[in-house]
Amino acid sequence: MIRLLIADDSALMRKMLERIFLAEGDFDVRIAPDGARTLELIGSFDPHVITLDVQMPGMDGLTCLSRIMLAAPRPVVMISAITAEGTEATLEAMELGAVDFVTKPFGTVSLEIDRFGPLVVEKVRGAAKARIRSSLRLTERIRHRLRGSSGAPPTTLSPAAGRQAKEPQLPRPQPAVAKGQTELPGLVLMGCSTGGPAALDLVLPQLPGDFPWPVMVAQHMPASFTRAFAHRLDRRCPLRVVEVASPLPLEAGTIYIGRGDADLVVARRGATISAVCVPMQRDYPWHPSVERLVTSALDHMDAGHVLGVLMTGMGRDGADAMTRLRARGGRTIAEAASTAVVWGMPGELVKNGGAALVAPIDDIAAAIVDAVNTYAAH
């Protein structure tokens, strides 16, 4: 049995969630109406996983999450409202150690239950298997929030600080002509799902301001969150970070975040290679699709100038395409099981024999820089 603690100030949401999970047959459920009761039940019930409302009276969801992650770390799935305030709080929760999130039903709850029920069950089942990785950086961030400071966490990199920092200078590779039609030095493709926001928040700010290749990121996330996510990363990264909502030419010094509820692809616009947001396709079950992103890059780029990075996430999205990428001469990096919140996507890449390098999350940024240096030296 999976011990599940449901924390929500709405009696309707508590009842709905309890009914959904009891119907599954393998959940032992307790409920809490507020943060204080949640912390009490953690001690007595010892849940395997918690669903936590972002916005609760008294002790809000973020404060409750912070106390959980400091005192008794375990997988937490945030339940978020689709509002500007709810979006920002949910993204902060990801940075504070929450494994995943799901948006609350909107409109008529009875009409939304068919969409919401299977999704929240999938998220909670995945979270129950997740690895909770504590780190000094996470602990500092949590303690900083609990102190109630309004400034940036000590380890947060502001755009000004990042772009003025003395970073190692990377050699500028000569442009590679892809199929005789366009010039692009190279391209980094990154994919992740469950646990991905925190992983990207660790890796992307470490890429130096003079990084010479564009970076495209497919993170499974709803459209209501990806713009705010890109803005948060932009404040932390030496590189510019943008959400792809309309076609954008691929340029060095820019990280392109795929818009949620759509797919991010590499496309040709005349003589220019661009990042383009396109409608979802049934052939690709997760979105933005890592598989579709990598496949599109192979249609327009010489694989020898493409680097694929697959990090934490449930399922196998991107594993087959990145295996093909390596087989055609590209380079691939998979996050190691020792640090992945869920070793699904990177694990499948390793099982396929498609990972040229398997590295813990703390080493991935350096591995990306080393790979680009290697390309430039040849």
SVG drawing of the C-alpha trace seen along z (x, -y; Angstrom):
<svg xmlns="http://www.w3.org/2000/svg" viewBox="-20 -44 62 46">
<polyline fill="none" stroke="black" stroke-width="0.4" points="0.0,0.0 1.1,-3.5 0.6,-5.8 -0.7,-9.1 -1.3,-12.3 -3.6,-14.9 -3.2,-18.4 -5.7,-21.0 -7.7,-23.7 -10.7,-23.0 -13.1,-20.4 -14.3,-19.7 -10.8,-19.1 -9.9,-16.9 -13.0,-14.8 -12.5,-14.6 -8.8,-13.6 -9.6,-11.1 -12.3,-9.4 -9.9,-9.3 -7.2,-7.5 -9.3,-5.2 -10.9,-4.0 -7.4,-2.9 -7.3,-0.2 -3.7,-0.4 -3.6,-3.8 -3.8,-4.3 -5.0,-7.9 -5.0,-10.5 -6.2,-14.1 -5.1,-17.4 -6.9,-20.8 -3.8,-22.9 0.0,-23.0 0.1,-22.5 -2.0,-19.3 0.1,-18.1 3.3,-18.3 1.6,-16.4 0.5,-13.6 3.9,-13.3 5.2,-12.2 2.4,-9.8 1.4,-8.5 4.8,-8.6 3.4,-9.0 5.3,-7.8 4.1,-10.8 2.2,-14.0 -0.1,-16.1 0.2,-19.7 -2.0,-22.7 0.1,-25.6 -2.2,-28.2 -3.5,-27.5 -4.4,-29.9 -2.1,-30.2 1.0,-28.2 1.0,-28.4 2.0,-25.5 5.6,-26.8 6.4,-27.2 4.9,-23.8 7.0,-22.3 10.1,-24.0 9.6,-22.5 9.0,-19.0 12.1,-19.1 14.3,-20.2 12.9,-17.9 11.5,-14.8 12.2,-14.9 9.9,-12.9 8.2,-13.2 5.7,-16.0 3.3,-16.8 2.0,-20.3 -1.7,-21.0 -1.8,-24.4 -4.4,-26.9 -3.9,-28.2 -3.3,-31.8 -0.2,-34.1 0.2,-33.8 -0.3,-30.0 2.2,-29.6 5.0,-31.5 4.4,-29.7 4.4,-26.3 7.7,-27.1 9.2,-28.1 8.0,-24.9 9.9,-22.9 13.0,-24.8 12.4,-23.9 12.3,-20.2 8.8,-19.3 8.9,-16.4 6.0,-17.4 2.8,-19.4 -0.7,-19.2 -3.2,-22.0 -6.5,-22.0 -9.7,-21.4 -11.2,-24.6 -14.8,-25.4 -17.3,-22.7 -15.4,-20.1 -17.7,-17.2 -16.8,-17.9 -13.1,-18.1 -12.7,-15.0 -12.1,-12.7 -9.1,-14.8 -7.9,-15.5 -8.3,-12.0 -5.9,-9.9 -3.4,-12.8 -3.1,-13.2 -2.9,-9.5 -0.1,-9.2 1.8,-12.1 1.5,-10.6 2.5,-7.1 5.5,-8.5 6.4,-10.6 6.1,-7.7 9.0,-6.1 11.1,-9.3 14.5,-9.8 14.7,-12.8 18.2,-14.2 19.2,-16.7 22.0,-19.1 23.7,-22.1 22.2,-24.4 18.7,-23.2 19.2,-23.4 20.4,-27.0 17.5,-27.9 15.0,-26.4 16.6,-28.1 16.7,-31.4 12.9,-31.2 12.1,-30.2 14.0,-33.2 11.6,-35.4 14.2,-37.3 12.9,-39.2 16.3,-39.1 17.6,-36.4 19.0,-33.2 22.8,-33.4 23.4,-30.9 21.1,-32.6 22.8,-34.1 21.4,-37.4 21.6,-38.3 24.0,-41.1 26.3,-39.0 26.1,-36.1 27.0,-38.1 29.8,-40.0 31.4,-37.0 34.8,-35.9 33.9,-32.7 36.3,-30.4 36.4,-31.5 35.3,-28.8 36.9,-28.4 34.5,-29.5 33.9,-26.6 33.8,-27.2 30.2,-27.0 29.2,-23.6 27.2,-23.5 24.1,-21.3 23.2,-19.6 24.6,-22.4 21.7,-24.8 22.5,-26.7 25.2,-27.6 25.0,-26.8 28.0,-26.1 26.2,-23.4 23.1,-22.8 22.4,-21.5 19.1,-19.6 18.0,-19.0 15.0,-16.9 13.5,-16.3 10.2,-15.7 9.6,-14.8 12.2,-16.7 13.3,-18.6 12.7,-22.2 15.1,-21.8 17.6,-20.0 17.5,-22.7 17.8,-25.3 21.1,-23.6 22.6,-23.0 21.6,-26.0 23.0,-28.8 26.4,-27.1 26.7,-27.6 29.0,-30.5 27.9,-33.8 30.0,-33.2 28.6,-29.7 28.7,-29.5 25.8,-27.2 22.1,-27.7 20.3,-25.4 16.8,-24.0 14.9,-22.6 11.9,-20.3 10.6,-20.2 7.2,-18.5 5.0,-21.3 1.7,-23.0 1.5,-26.2 0.4,-28.2 3.8,-27.6 6.5,-27.7 6.6,-31.4 7.0,-32.1 9.6,-29.2 11.6,-30.8 11.5,-34.2 12.7,-32.7 15.6,-31.0 16.5,-34.2 17.0,-35.9 19.4,-33.2 21.4,-32.4 24.3,-34.2 22.6,-33.2 19.4,-34.7 16.4,-32.4 13.2,-32.7 10.0,-30.7 9.3,-29.7 5.8,-30.9 6.5,-32.0 9.4,-31.1 12.8,-32.4 16.1,-32.1 18.6,-29.9 21.4,-32.1 24.4,-31.6 23.9,-32.9 20.2,-31.9 18.3,-29.1 15.0,-28.2 12.3,-26.8 9.5,-24.9 6.0,-26.2 3.8,-23.8 0.9,-21.9 2.8,-22.1 6.0,-20.7 9.3,-22.4 11.0,-21.6 13.9,-22.7 12.7,-24.0 14.0,-25.8 12.9,-29.4 14.6,-30.1 18.3,-29.9 17.8,-30.1 17.5,-27.4 14.8,-28.3 13.1,-27.1 9.4,-26.7 6.4,-25.9 4.1,-23.5 0.8,-21.7 1.0,-18.4 0.8,-15.2 -0.8,-11.9 2.4,-10.0 4.2,-11.8 2.5,-11.2 4.5,-13.7 4.8,-17.5 6.8,-19.4 8.2,-16.2 11.9,-15.4 11.6,-12.7 10.1,-15.1 12.6,-17.8 15.6,-15.5 14.1,-14.0 13.5,-17.4 17.1,-18.4 18.4,-15.4 16.3,-16.4 18.1,-19.8 21.5,-19.4 24.6,-17.3 24.4,-14.9 28.1,-15.5 27.3,-19.0 24.4,-18.1 24.7,-17.3 21.7,-15.6 21.2,-15.7 18.5,-13.6 17.8,-14.2 15.3,-13.1 11.8,-12.1 9.2,-9.3 8.8,-7.3 11.1,-7.1 10.6,-10.3 13.7,-11.1 15.5,-7.9 15.0,-6.4 15.8,-9.7 18.9,-10.3 20.0,-6.8 19.7,-7.5 21.6,-10.8 24.6,-8.9 24.5,-6.3 24.8,-9.1 27.8,-10.6 26.3,-13.0 27.1,-13.1 24.7,-12.3 24.7,-12.7 22.4,-10.9 21.9,-11.9 23.1,-9.2 20.6,-7.1 22.4,-8.4 21.0,-11.9 17.9,-11.6 14.6,-12.2 13.2,-9.5 15.6,-7.5 13.1,-6.8 14.1,-8.8 17.8,-8.8 17.7,-5.2 16.0,-4.2 18.7,-6.0 21.4,-4.1 19.6,-0.7 19.4,-1.5 23.2,-2.0 22.6,-5.5 24.4,-7.4 28.0,-8.4 28.4,-9.7 26.4,-9.0 27.0,-11.8 25.5,-13.0 23.5,-16.3 26.3,-18.3 28.7,-17.3 26.4,-17.8 27.1,-21.5 30.9,-20.9 30.3,-17.9 28.4,-20.1 31.2,-22.7 33.8,-19.9 31.8,-18.5 31.6,-21.8 35.4,-22.4 36.0,-19.0 33.9,-19.9 35.7,-23.2 39.1,-21.4 38.3,-19.2"/>
</svg>
